Amino acid sequence: MSSTPNTSTQHTSTIGSIGTPSRRNTELGLLVFAVVIPIFAYTNVGLAINGQVPAGLLGYGLGLGLLAGVGHLVVRKFAPYADPLLLPLATLLNGLGLVVIWRLDKSERLQQLAERQYGVFSPSAPNQLLYSAVGLALFVAVLIFLKDHRILQRYTYISMVAALVLLLLPLVPGVGADVFGAKIWISVAGFSIQPGEFAKIIIAIFFSGYLMVKRDALALASRRFMGLYLPRGRDLGPIITIWAVSLLILIFENDLGTSLLFFGMFVIMLYVATERTSWIVIGLLMSAGGAVGVASFASHVQARVDAWLDPFGCYETSGACEQIGQSIMSFGSGGVMGTGLGQGHSDLIGFAANSDFIFSTFGEELGLAGVMAILLIYGLIIERGVRTSLAARDPFGKLFAIGLSGAFALQIFVVAGGVMGLIPLTGMTMPFLAAGGSSVIANWALIGILLRISDTARRPAPAPASNPDAEMTQVVRP
């Protein structure tokens, strides 16, 4: 007779005591590189333009390092099990964007253009650094006050109303502002705000809550056609409604980008919720049909389509054609390795060189290699968002994470595709890279929400209460 302890019980308790690694030290190490790389780029630009190290190098490095450090400490404290890559990747993109915006501020051609149009030149880099700080403050607020993302599910229909209000604000007389034909801005206390950037996050809450409840009904099929299970006719209501709202945005606000973003995000989330490929096909057909229909009578959209089809055919007569033509030539001038930071001529694009067309500067000065590296960083953010969706334990979190990741991916596609001539220009900006406060602030909030969802998904479940009587018992084997 011999008595032996239950080894399986010991093994289970050992695993429970180890727990899930937080990966915060990995995040800290990556953040060091995410700060050092933009500082090196900033130095490179200064040497290329003036032949000396920029005078503001120390302040820029300390500012970016402080923002990254604060973000890391907050994540370590309030979301210890969150994804370790999202914060370093966003910091790297934000830092590189600040460098290139400062580089374009030094362009004499852009300074003269601003003086002719506005009477005075105001550098964009200091404002962008301020907007980045505000964005990080919102990021911190999300992590501190949003303890559980599932709380947002309570506000499903309130979020729908809030998103519609934000989208309609630019149409209100005295509040909205028409900037180069697009009615997507509002003026508040002297600041221009693009409410659509915040509406994409709020409407994702509505889509997630709605589809979580209705996904079983929307997944039902009526018949099969060419290998696709078509939905029932009465289930087409939601997608037709969102399609109509997207067209109204396109017609009244002349904003192709926001229209594509909202409709595309809904189709992606609808596909994930129902696992029906037919929704993707229906969404693509409706999107293409709506865009063609609106372009036939909306002059602003028609001008962008003409510039996309033949940018050099109307180069001398249309500003849109001149911009896309200069953008395409910027990518061509960059070649494989680029001209070098600070040594390109993307300032020929004009007023939107540091916002809508900032990706063209990266294409010219860093070349194909730099463009692929930037797209790879964006791809990693999207991949981590999708992985967060897969890891989420609740259906609302899964849909919310995939919706935010899908919106982020669509924005990258429509902006990069527009400046490269792959699709018509949309007027949207590259997240974290382009000048503009609304975009960088909203995208920092998006990263904060993804970190909160990933922290909830990876956080180990609380251990069950121990039973002292069971611990005193041993299994006796003959």
BAMIZA-686663 format. One record per residue (C-alpha): x, y, z. Coordinates in steps of 0.001 Angstrom, whole numbers, plus 500000, padded with zeros to 6 digits. Example, Ala and Ser with C-alpha at 12.3 -4.5 7.8 and 13.67 -1.06 7.14 Angstrom:
512300495500507800 513670498940507140 
END
This chain:
500000500000500000 501332503462499114 499818506874499267 500527509362496438 499177512884495961 496918513686493052 499433515040490524 496738516352488151 495358518534490941 498829519853491699 499428520594488001 496161522502487698 496875524599490765 500366525387489451 498968526680486173 496418528780488023 499145530327490151 501226531300487129 498373533086485353 498449534998482065 501547537134481431 500783540836481215 503446541630478553 503882545158479859 507687544926479773 507433543916476113 505320547005475503 507870549193477278 510720547863475155 508759548464471949 507863551978473110 511560552824473374 511992552000469690 508727553816468861 510208557010470350 513797556633469120 512852556086465463 510921559401465092 513728561256466921 516208559830464423 513892560851461550 513565564364463003 517343564688463133 517596563428459555 515111566036458308 516973568863460055 520299567803458560 518748567530455085 517072570960455182 519479573133457175 522600571014457442 522384570958461250 520591569184464069 517168570828464694 517100573200467646 513868571646468915 515173568082468945 515371567841472731 511901569274473273 510400567021470616 512066563935472051 511025564754475605 507462565533474522 507011562314472558 508719560297475286 506505561858477958 503343561039476011 504498557454475477 505524557087479128 502204558363480462 500311556044478138 502394553066479229 501966553762482945 498200554087482571 497990550835480609 500201549084483177 497925550279485988 494426550060484508 494745547486481687 497636545193482647 496586542344480345 495952544488477265 497610543897473907 501316544923474063 501619546120470445 498813548623469939 500268551476472010 503832551284470530 502505551065466965 500218554078467411 503042556035469084 505406555282466200 502907556459463583 502067559585465565 505758560438465988 506536559965462290 503512562060461375 504765564924463557 508183564743461860 506788564946458330 504334567716459249 507270569721460658 509230568979457494 506416570403455344 506163573451457623 509721574295456523 508722574416452863 508940577977451530 506462577123448797 503785576089451314 504524579129453461 503983581450450489 500812579586449496 499384579962453007 500211583675453074 498406584215449773 495298582282450855 495007583213454549 497249586272454858 499494584586457426 501396581319457727 500801579262460859 502957576146461350 500984572946461837 503495570864463822 503047572638467224 499264572359466935 499554568707465958 501684567981469019 498998569638471140 496276567576469452 498330564437470084 498492565308473786 494714565829473860 494267562506472055 496433560732474593 494453562384477388 491270560918475881 493078557576475582 493892557754479299 490315558725480164 488949555731478236 491165553304480137 490487554855483544 486727555403483345 485656552617480968 486120549700483362 484198547259481178 483334547757477512 480092545815477968 478647548842479769 478380550539476357 475844547931475266 473264549678477454 473466552738475187 472811550993471871 470029553255470622 471294556359472404 474538555949470475 472575555793467224 470925559135467989 474245560669469076 475974559507465890 473220560930463684 473409564254465523 477169564425464948 476723563629461269 474026566288460820 475824569079462698 477836570244459638 474535570937457852 473278573316460569 473555576964459401 476001578951461478 477640575812462865 478785573882459815 481556575052457545 481988574378453819 485670573624453194 486577573129449519 483105571814448713 482780569310451570 480387570061454444 482044567904457099 483342570542459522 481893572524462378 483371575585464051 483442575663467872 485204578470469778 487465579178466824 488410575512466327 487395573407463338 486148569953464299 485259567039462055 482448565270463958 482411562319461566 485686561079463081 483984560646466450 480725559426464947 482454556332463516 483238555128467055 479808555950468450 477905554337465589 480014551183466003 478431550859469458 474969550924467865 475904548438465141 477385546051467732 474384546160470066 471855545910467231 473538543034465379 474122541094468600 470346540961469108 469274540549465467 472063538327464104 470052535083464247 467221536539462187 469609538159459702 471470534855459249 468372533058457976 468429532313454236 465484532209451859 467016530580448782 470327529784447124 471523531593444011 474898530982442308 476288529364445430 475144532170447759 472453531881450419 470345534990449907 468687536660452906 464962536948453257 463368540038451758 462144541400455073 465683541148456499 467051543613453933 465652546555455912 468734547336458034 471240547318455170 468909549375452963 468483551915455775 472230552290456353 472769552475452583 470222555288452306 471838557203455174 475238556829453511 473869558206450247 472301561156452050 475675561942453626 477257561773450187 474596563993448597 474201566704451233 477709566811452712 479678565916449556 481692563489451696 482492560307449825 484898559087452515 482484559120455466 479768557576453319 481998554652452307 483324554258455842 479955553908457579 478378551634455006 481509549485454721 481789549131458502 478184547993458745 478642545403455984 481780544022457658 480045543725461022 476966542211459379 479110539558457723 480918538735460974 477624538523462891 475830536272460377 478722534494458576 476818534956455307 478967535867452289 475860537084450497 475855540228452672 479313541153451354 478167540748447741 474964542716448352 476915545459450124 479445545824447316 476703545995444669 474731548588446638 477845550662447311 478918550675443665 475405551432442430 474921554284444894 478289555864444117 477665555740440356 474182557169440776 475252560078442971 478290560853440805 475973561396437846 474459564557439364 476753565642442246 479355567974440719 481806567655443615 481869563860443362 481971564005439559 485050566245439671 486877563709441832 485881560857439529 487154562808436497 490427563508438299 490766559811439077 490035558655435528 492437561076433796 494329563366436191 496641564705433504 493853565359431025 492475568196433193 495733569056434935 495750572716433863 492087573451434558 491168571551437743 492721571777441178 491643568214441962 493415566931438843 496559568901439681 496667567484443209 496260563848442228 498700564341439341 501354565760441677 500666562949444144 501207560267441532 504436561958440416 505597562056444057 505288558303444348 507052557883441019 509912560190442042 510491558202445219 511327554985443451 512234552031445635 514319553667448375 513078557278448237 514822560630447904 515497560857451637 513622562671454390 513476566402453738 514679566090450139 511433565568448231 509132567991446404 505702566847447587 504996570443448628 504029570966444981 500737569277445873 499679572447447659 497453573167450635 496598569538451509 500169568235451415 500280567749455193 496754566363455573 494979564480452780 498194563887450818 500762563353453575 501141559739452450 502553561082449172 505420562696451107 506230559347452682 506060557747449230 508515560223447715 511005560576450565 510967556978451845 510149555243448566 508363551969448046 510250550446450981 508992553147453352 505426552929452046 505379549185452595 506773549664456101 504052552204456960 501336549939455549 502800547034457515 502489549051460743 498871549814459905 498342546152459059 499688545129462453 497252547460464217 494374545961462220 495610542422462918 495816543067466651 492303544498466534 490999541399464760 492833539183467249 491206541138470064 487832540457468465 488565536733468297 489713536653471919 486732538591473306 484478536429475445 481224538290474765 479458538804471405 479181542561471886 482949542870472417 483642540701469371 481466542855467116 482688546126468624 486373545246468144 485876544010464589 483821547102463768 486521549493464988 489248547465463247 487217547337460046 486604551094460088 490315551681460657 491205549365457759 488674550999455429 490052554437456238 493586553297455386 492382551781452122 490349554747450874 493063557294451763 496041555337450414 494043554235447390 492946557807446692 496382559427446752 497841556578444675 495129556855442027 493599553454442778 490177554931443669 488739558480443599 489859560858446336 487677560818449421 488955563736451506 489784561563454515 493146561597456284 495643558905457267 495186558022460955 497964559373463222 500063560640460274 498064563528458819 497647566992460279 494280567484461947 493046567379465500 489798565447465056 491462562489463385 494322562001465837 492099562492468907 489419560065467684 491957557418466712 493664557570470105 490243556906471633 489817553980469233 493139552486470374 492097552934474005 488841551039473444 490648548173471702 493071547979474626 490180547832477080 488505545000475139 491793543078474861 492463543514478579 489038542092479421 489584539198477003 493055538243478287 492460538875481969 492478535533483811 489238534461485446 489206534748489234 490270531551490956 487487529624492717 487383529816496478 489565527127498046 488017524371500156 490170523665503273 488582520238503777 489425519212500207 493012520365500598 493485518038503625 492246515039501655 494668512806499798 493860510192497234 495029506768498435 495839504224495764 496319500532496503 
END
